Amino acid sequence: MGPRTLGALAGSAINAAAPGLLKVLFVTNMYPDDNDPGSGAFVRQQAEHLRKAGHQVDVFHVQNNRSRLNYLTSPFDLFWRTRTMSYDVVHAHYGLSGFPALFRYKTPFVITLHGSDALMGHIQPLISKAVCSFADAVIVVSKGISARIAGDIIPCGIDLEVFKPIDRTAARMRLGLPLRGKLVLFPFDPLRKIKRYELARAAVDTLSDPDAQIITVCGKRNEDMPWYYSAADVMVLCSQSEGSPTSVKEALACNIPVVSTDVGDVREIIDGIDGCEICGEDRVSLAQGLKRVLGRQSEKPFEGRSFMQRYDQSRVVAAILKVYERVIHDRLAGCRQQTQPEFP
């Protein structure tokens, strides 16, 4: 059958009648809590938008940061929960989270792969591929992931009601940042090696511009992040691996340009947006990209927000609901449709 992409899934209708309001169980090893309010914020956003549409979404959070043994004990809890609660769909986020989901009780199983679970190392991709072979449907957030493990391509969405431009001076005053100068935002934990903070810092140092400085932010609530994006002149991304980075979409929704290496689906996200840069994976190339963006002179202000309409969370959720409807229909019919994805 033909490919299924975000546009096709969000805009199409299935032959069978929609199952109405659903009862969904999210299974994830990344989800915001008091200790880490920024962890897996995009998973929470997805759950909240499903709830806004009237669906019930419960979250089974595998606390892997406390003990890896939770991956071995959680299957028993998940089996009991699905046995007693009668969900319409179990939706796992990340490959490792899919393992306990395999022990669900008589419930269609959907899994979303987000990036490192399919692209980094050898063990995680093997686990992800094995888990996906037992899923009723696989969602991948980028074309790069689909080249490794086939699935419906549905990029991560953003809430455009939350991520919108704020006056730069007002943002800097609120955050206590310098009112003058050029601020390069690195919106990740600098201790996470995969994000390559040292490379980003080296690129800013290579500018040899006393007015330019890099600022890092992590562990903040989603609602606070637009202030940080709006306070910056540019965002930099140079991760070793990404799926469909929400940070790039969030920055652009706040009308902040992005300088990035060619990682994940960034090239597709910024396609057609004047004022962004794709650079090589070295400090000199990144510095040159930052210099061009910071020195940009144009009669028109930078405009990235209008391009992010295609990633609006409501549109992403509509596509996911089509997948839910399909697996429910297929389970009742006793069949499973195959996917041959191709990013538009």
C-alpha positions as CSV (number, residue, x, y, z in Angstrom):
1,M,0.0,0.0,0.0
2,G,1.1,3.7,-0.4
3,P,3.1,5.6,2.2
4,R,1.6,7.2,5.3
5,T,2.9,10.6,6.3
6,L,1.8,13.3,8.7
7,G,-0.2,15.1,6.0
8,A,-1.9,12.0,4.7
9,L,-2.8,10.8,8.2
10,A,-4.1,14.1,9.5
11,G,-6.2,14.8,6.4
12,S,-7.5,11.5,5.4
13,A,-10.5,9.5,6.6
14,I,-10.7,5.8,7.2
15,N,-13.3,3.5,5.8
16,A,-14.5,2.2,9.1
17,A,-16.5,4.3,11.5
18,A,-14.4,6.2,14.1
19,P,-14.4,4.5,17.5
20,G,-15.3,7.7,19.3
21,L,-13.6,8.9,22.4
22,L,-10.7,6.6,23.4
23,K,-9.1,5.4,26.6
24,V,-5.3,5.4,26.0
25,L,-2.4,4.3,28.2
26,F,0.9,6.1,27.5
27,V,4.0,4.1,28.5
28,T,7.2,6.2,28.6
29,N,10.5,6.4,30.3
30,M,10.6,10.2,29.8
31,Y,7.9,12.4,31.4
32,P,8.0,15.7,33.3
33,D,8.0,15.5,37.1
34,D,9.0,17.8,40.0
35,N,12.6,16.6,39.8
36,D,12.9,17.1,36.0
37,P,10.1,19.3,34.6
38,G,11.6,19.4,31.2
39,S,12.1,15.6,30.6
40,G,9.8,14.3,27.9
41,A,7.8,17.5,27.7
42,F,6.7,16.7,24.2
43,V,5.2,13.4,25.4
44,R,3.2,15.3,28.0
45,Q,2.1,17.9,25.3
46,Q,0.8,15.0,23.2
47,A,-1.1,13.6,26.1
48,E,-2.6,16.9,27.0
49,H,-3.8,17.6,23.4
50,L,-5.4,14.2,23.3
51,R,-7.2,15.0,26.5
52,K,-8.3,18.4,25.1
53,A,-9.9,16.4,22.2
54,G,-12.0,14.5,24.9
55,H,-9.9,11.3,25.1
56,Q,-8.8,9.8,28.4
57,V,-5.0,9.4,28.6
58,D,-3.3,7.8,31.5
59,V,0.5,7.7,31.9
60,F,2.6,4.7,33.0
61,H,6.0,6.3,33.8
62,V,8.8,3.8,33.8
63,Q,11.2,5.4,36.4
64,N,14.4,4.2,34.7
65,N,16.4,7.0,36.3
66,R,15.9,5.4,39.7
67,S,16.7,1.8,38.6
68,R,17.1,-0.1,35.4
69,L,15.4,-3.0,37.1
70,N,12.1,-1.1,36.7
71,Y,12.1,-2.3,33.0
72,L,11.9,-5.9,34.4
73,T,9.3,-5.2,37.1
74,S,7.1,-2.9,35.2
75,P,5.7,-5.6,32.9
76,F,3.8,-7.1,35.8
77,D,2.3,-3.8,36.8
78,L,1.4,-3.0,33.2
79,F,-0.3,-6.4,32.7
80,W,-2.4,-5.9,35.8
81,R,-3.3,-2.3,34.8
82,T,-4.4,-3.2,31.3
83,R,-6.2,-6.3,32.7
84,T,-8.3,-4.2,35.1
85,M,-8.7,-0.9,33.2
86,S,-9.6,-2.1,29.7
87,Y,-7.8,0.4,27.5
88,D,-8.5,0.9,23.8
89,V,-4.8,1.5,22.9
90,V,-1.4,1.2,24.7
91,H,1.0,3.8,23.2
92,A,4.7,3.4,24.2
93,H,7.2,6.3,23.6
94,Y,10.8,5.1,23.0
95,G,11.9,1.6,22.2
96,L,12.9,0.5,25.8
97,S,9.4,1.6,27.0
98,G,7.9,-0.7,24.5
99,F,9.3,-3.8,26.4
100,P,6.9,-3.6,29.3
101,A,4.1,-2.7,26.8
102,L,4.6,-6.1,25.3
103,F,2.9,-7.6,28.4
104,R,-0.3,-5.6,28.0
105,Y,-3.6,-7.6,28.2
106,K,-5.5,-7.9,24.9
107,T,-5.0,-4.2,23.8
108,P,-3.7,-2.8,20.5
109,F,-0.1,-1.6,20.8
110,V,1.4,1.5,19.1
111,I,5.0,2.5,19.6
112,T,6.7,5.8,18.7
113,L,10.5,5.9,18.1
114,H,12.0,9.3,18.9
115,G,15.6,9.1,17.7
116,S,18.4,7.7,19.8
117,D,16.4,4.5,20.4
118,A,16.8,3.7,16.7
119,L,19.9,5.6,15.7
120,M,22.5,5.4,18.5
121,G,24.7,2.5,19.3
122,H,23.8,-1.1,18.7
123,I,21.8,-2.4,21.7
124,Q,19.0,0.1,21.8
125,P,18.2,-0.1,18.1
126,L,18.2,-3.9,18.3
127,I,15.7,-3.7,21.2
128,S,13.6,-1.2,19.4
129,K,13.5,-3.2,16.3
130,A,12.5,-6.4,18.2
131,V,9.8,-4.6,20.1
132,C,8.4,-3.0,17.0
133,S,8.0,-6.4,15.3
134,F,5.3,-7.1,17.9
135,A,3.5,-3.8,17.7
136,D,0.3,-3.2,15.8
137,A,1.7,0.1,14.5
138,V,5.0,1.9,14.5
139,I,5.3,5.7,14.5
140,V,8.7,7.3,13.7
141,V,9.3,11.0,14.0
142,S,11.7,11.4,11.1
143,K,12.6,10.1,7.7
144,G,16.1,9.1,9.1
145,I,14.5,6.8,11.6
146,S,12.2,5.3,9.0
147,A,15.3,4.3,7.0
148,R,16.3,2.0,9.9
149,I,12.9,0.9,11.2
150,A,9.8,1.3,9.0
151,G,6.8,3.2,10.4
152,D,4.3,6.0,9.9
153,I,6.2,9.3,9.8
154,I,4.6,11.7,12.3
155,P,7.1,14.4,13.5
156,C,6.9,15.7,17.1
157,G,4.5,18.6,17.3
158,I,4.5,21.8,19.3
159,D,1.8,23.9,21.0
160,L,1.7,27.2,19.1
161,E,-0.5,28.7,21.9
162,V,2.5,28.2,24.3
163,F,5.4,28.9,21.9
164,K,4.9,32.4,20.5
165,P,7.1,35.5,20.2
166,I,7.7,37.7,23.2
167,D,9.4,41.1,23.1
168,R,13.1,40.5,23.4
169,T,13.8,43.3,25.9
170,A,10.9,42.2,28.1
171,A,12.2,38.6,28.0
172,R,15.7,39.6,29.0
173,M,14.5,41.8,31.8
174,R,12.3,39.0,33.2
175,L,15.2,36.5,33.1
176,G,17.9,38.9,34.3
177,L,19.9,38.6,31.1
178,P,22.0,41.4,29.6
179,L,19.8,43.8,27.7
180,R,22.6,44.4,25.1
181,G,24.8,41.8,23.4
182,K,24.2,38.8,21.2
183,L,22.8,35.7,23.1
184,V,23.3,32.3,21.5
185,L,20.8,29.8,23.1
186,F,21.8,26.2,23.8
187,P,18.5,24.8,25.2
188,F,19.8,21.5,26.5
189,D,21.6,20.0,29.4
190,P,25.3,20.7,28.8
191,L,26.2,17.5,30.6
192,R,24.5,15.3,28.1
193,K,27.3,14.3,25.8
194,I,25.0,13.6,22.9
195,K,24.1,17.3,22.7
196,R,27.8,18.3,22.3
197,Y,27.8,21.5,24.3
198,E,31.6,21.8,24.1
199,L,31.3,22.1,20.3
200,A,28.6,24.8,20.6
201,R,30.7,26.7,23.1
202,A,33.8,26.4,20.9
203,A,31.9,27.8,18.0
204,V,30.8,30.9,20.0
205,D,34.4,31.3,21.2
206,T,35.6,31.1,17.6
207,L,33.5,34.1,16.7
208,S,35.9,36.3,18.7
209,D,33.0,38.7,19.3
210,P,33.0,40.2,22.8
211,D,29.3,40.9,22.5
212,A,28.4,37.3,21.8
213,Q,27.9,34.7,24.6
214,I,26.3,31.3,24.9
215,I,23.6,30.7,27.4
216,T,22.3,27.2,28.5
217,V,18.9,26.3,29.8
218,C,17.5,22.9,30.8
219,G,15.1,21.5,33.3
220,K,12.6,24.3,32.9
221,R,8.8,24.0,32.6
222,N,7.5,24.1,29.0
223,E,5.6,27.3,29.8
224,D,8.8,29.1,30.7
225,M,10.7,28.2,27.6
226,P,9.2,30.9,25.2
227,W,10.9,33.5,27.5
228,Y,14.3,32.0,26.9
229,Y,13.8,31.6,23.2
230,S,12.6,35.1,22.8
231,A,15.5,36.5,24.8
232,A,18.0,35.0,22.4
233,D,19.3,36.2,19.1
234,V,19.8,32.7,17.7
235,M,19.5,29.0,18.8
236,V,22.3,26.6,18.1
237,L,22.0,22.8,17.7
238,C,24.9,20.4,17.1
239,S,23.8,17.1,18.6
240,Q,25.4,13.8,17.7
241,S,21.9,12.4,17.0
242,E,18.3,13.7,16.9
243,G,15.0,12.5,15.7
244,S,12.7,15.4,15.1
245,P,14.0,18.0,17.6
246,T,11.1,20.0,19.1
247,S,13.6,22.7,20.3
248,V,14.1,23.8,16.6
249,K,10.4,24.1,16.1
250,E,9.9,25.9,19.4
251,A,12.6,28.4,18.5
252,L,11.1,29.1,15.1
253,A,7.6,29.4,16.5
254,C,9.1,32.2,18.7
255,N,10.6,33.7,15.5
256,I,14.2,32.9,16.6
257,P,16.6,31.7,13.8
258,V,18.4,28.4,14.1
259,V,22.0,27.4,13.3
260,S,22.3,23.7,13.2
261,T,24.3,20.8,12.0
262,D,22.6,18.5,9.5
263,V,21.0,16.2,12.1
264,G,17.6,14.6,12.4
265,D,15.0,16.3,10.3
266,V,16.3,19.8,10.9
267,R,17.0,20.4,7.1
268,E,13.3,19.6,6.4
269,I,12.0,21.7,9.4
270,I,13.9,24.9,8.2
271,D,13.3,24.3,4.5
272,G,12.2,27.6,2.9
273,I,13.0,29.7,5.9
274,D,15.3,32.6,5.1
275,G,17.8,33.3,7.9
276,C,18.6,29.8,9.2
277,E,21.8,27.9,8.6
278,I,22.8,24.2,8.2
279,C,26.5,23.8,9.0
280,G,29.2,21.2,9.1
281,E,30.1,19.4,12.3
282,D,33.0,21.6,13.3
283,R,33.4,24.7,15.3
284,V,34.6,26.9,12.4
285,S,31.6,26.0,10.2
286,L,29.2,26.6,13.1
287,A,30.9,29.9,13.9
288,Q,30.6,31.0,10.3
289,G,26.9,30.1,10.4
290,L,26.4,32.0,13.6
291,K,28.2,35.0,12.2
292,R,26.0,35.1,9.1
293,V,22.8,34.9,11.2
294,L,23.9,37.4,13.9
295,G,25.1,39.8,11.2
296,R,22.0,39.4,9.0
297,Q,20.7,42.6,7.6
298,S,17.3,42.6,6.0
299,E,14.4,44.9,5.6
300,K,12.1,42.1,6.6
301,P,12.2,40.8,10.2
302,F,12.9,37.1,10.6
303,E,9.8,34.9,10.1
304,G,9.8,31.3,11.2
305,R,6.5,31.0,13.0
306,S,4.2,30.8,10.0
307,F,6.3,27.8,8.7
308,M,5.6,25.9,12.0
309,Q,1.9,25.6,11.4
310,R,2.5,22.2,9.8
311,Y,3.9,21.0,13.2
312,D,1.0,22.3,15.2
313,Q,0.2,19.8,18.0
314,S,-3.5,19.5,17.0
315,R,-2.5,18.4,13.5
316,V,0.0,15.8,14.9
317,V,-2.6,14.5,17.3
318,A,-5.1,14.1,14.5
319,A,-2.6,12.0,12.6
320,I,-1.9,9.8,15.7
321,L,-5.7,9.3,16.2
322,K,-5.9,7.9,12.6
323,V,-3.2,5.4,13.6
324,Y,-5.2,4.5,16.8
325,E,-8.4,4.1,14.7
326,R,-6.6,1.9,12.2
327,V,-5.1,-0.5,14.8
328,I,-8.4,-0.8,16.6
329,H,-10.1,-1.6,13.4
330,D,-7.4,-4.1,12.3
331,R,-7.5,-5.8,15.7
332,L,-11.3,-6.3,15.4
333,A,-10.9,-7.5,11.8
334,G,-8.0,-9.8,12.8
335,C,-5.5,-8.2,10.4
336,R,-2.6,-5.8,10.3
337,Q,-1.7,-3.3,7.6
338,Q,1.9,-2.9,6.5
339,T,3.5,0.5,6.2
340,Q,5.9,1.8,3.6
341,P,6.7,5.3,4.8
342,E,8.2,8.1,2.7
343,F,8.6,11.7,4.0
344,P,7.0,14.2,1.6
